[in-house]
Amino acid sequence: MIEAEGIAINAEIHDRVERTNADGESRYYLYYRYEYPEGSEVRSSIAVTPTLFERHQVLDVIELKLLPSEPPAVVIPAFTRDPFALRGLI
């Protein structure tokens, strides 16, 4: 499994945003932050389903897997499934 390769780190959700596109369809985003192993803070976001959007609130902690790649990437196991795991570039 792809997440077995990564280093486990915790991230905190700091914002939740629902946006409507030009076609009137809703899109859901969770914004999260974590500390990179060298000590710098990283902020990123991920588009999620309405179910995952409702399940996760600001200040919830989620586990990330920092992958040994260049450039570095993360996988959020709770939001992704192999073999189609989405990677977020740092």
Stockholm file with secondary structure:
# STOCKHOLM 1.0

chainA/1-90         MIEAEGIAINAEIHDRVERTNADGESRYYLYYRYEYPEGSEVRSSIAVTPTLFERHQVLDVIELKLLPSEPPAVVIPAFTRDPFALRGLI
#=GR chainA/1-90 SS CGGGGSEEEEEEEEEEEEEECTTSCEEEEEEEEEECTTSCEEEEEEEECHHHHHHCCTTCEEEEEEESCSSCEEECTTTCCTTSCCCEEC
#=GC SS_cons        CGGGGSEEEEEEEEEEEEEECTTSCEEEEEEEEEECTTSCEEEEEEEECHHHHHHCCTTCEEEEEEESCSSCEEECTTTCCTTSCCCEEC
//
